[in-house]
């Protein structure tokens, strides 16, 4: 994984470690997992250690996929729905 960025972590007085990505909490670690993470941060690249702990693959993909083709939108291209003509109802 290259170019991991935007991560920050904070330790708590009870030994927990919270990892944040762009200001939002991504993971909360306790006990042995927290200790192993802090050791990894000391031994190497902190950004990479946080990305590994969170599971960020560096692709910056949206959860659930999202649009794949350029120009496509979340609501689709309209091919699944036909055009409906509405008539004004007279009284």
C-alpha positions in Angstrom: 0.0 0.0 0.0 1.5 3.3 -1.1 0.5 6.8 -0.3 -1.5 6.2 2.9 -2.5 9.6 4.2 -5.1 11.4 6.2 -4.8 9.2 9.3 -4.5 10.2 12.9 -4.7 8.3 16.1 -5.3 9.1 19.7 -4.6 7.1 22.8 -6.9 7.0 25.8 -6.1 6.8 29.5 -7.7 3.3 29.6 -5.3 2.0 27.0 -7.6 2.2 24.0 -6.4 3.6 20.7 -8.8 5.3 18.3 -7.8 5.7 14.6 -9.3 8.5 12.6 -9.3 9.0 8.9 -10.0 12.6 7.7 -11.5 13.4 11.1 -13.9 10.4 11.3 -13.2 7.5 13.7 -12.4 4.4 11.6 -11.4 1.9 14.3 -11.1 1.5 18.1 -8.6 -0.9 19.4 -8.2 -2.4 22.9 -5.8 -4.6 24.8 -3.3 -6.6 22.7 -4.4 -5.2 19.4 -3.8 -1.6 20.7 -0.4 -2.6 22.0 0.6 -4.2 18.7 -0.5 -1.2 16.8 1.5 1.2 19.0 4.6 -1.0 18.5 4.1 -0.9 14.7 3.8 2.9 14.8 7.1 3.1 16.7 8.9 0.7 14.4 7.8 2.2 11.0 5.6 4.5 9.0 2.7 5.7 11.2 0.4 6.4 8.2 1.0 3.0 6.8 0.5 1.3 10.2 -2.9 3.1 10.6 -3.9 2.2 7.0 -3.0 -1.5 7.7 -5.0 -1.5 11.0 -8.1 0.0 9.4 -7.9 -2.1 6.2 -7.5 0.8 3.8 -6.3 -0.6 0.5 -5.3 2.8 -0.8 -7.8 2.9 -3.6 -10.1 5.5 -2.0 -13.2 3.6 -3.2 -16.7 4.4 -2.0 -18.4 1.9 0.2 -21.0 0.0 -1.8 -19.3 0.6 -5.1 -20.9 3.7 -6.7 -20.8 4.7 -10.3 -18.3 2.8 -12.4 -18.3 4.5 -15.8 -17.4 8.1 -16.4 -20.6 10.2 -16.7 -22.8 7.7 -15.0 -24.8 8.8 -12.0 -26.2 7.3 -8.8 -29.8 7.4 -10.2 -28.9 5.6 -13.4 -29.4 6.5 -17.0 -33.2 6.1 -17.1 -33.2 3.0 -19.3 -35.0 0.9 -16.6 -38.0 3.3 -16.5 -40.2 4.4 -19.3 -41.4 8.0 -19.7 -44.8 8.5 -18.1 -47.1 11.1 -19.5 -49.4 12.8 -17.0 -52.8 14.2 -17.8 -54.3 17.1 -15.9 -57.5 15.9 -14.3 -60.5 18.1 -15.1 -63.2 18.9 -12.6 
